[in-house]
Amino acid sequence: MDIKKHLIITGNSTVSWKDAIVKAIAEASKTIDYLSEVKILEQRAIIDGNKISEYFVDLDLSFIIDVNRKDS
């Protein structure tokens, strides 16, 4: 049986919501092992004039707890 832990993070991008998601997952994967799922909780943006200037996404990242991991 896998035990999963959830972590809520926020990603941002000046390009798109998809880019914000991809960047957030890439950054999280640098320090979190065994990422397994992502759920998009919310998308929002900042509007400057008549154009979106920055995209934000709140993500629920799941990762599997390694029950066999030994402390060093």
Helices and strands as residue ranges (DSSP letters): E 4-13, H 17-29, E 35-48, E 51-64
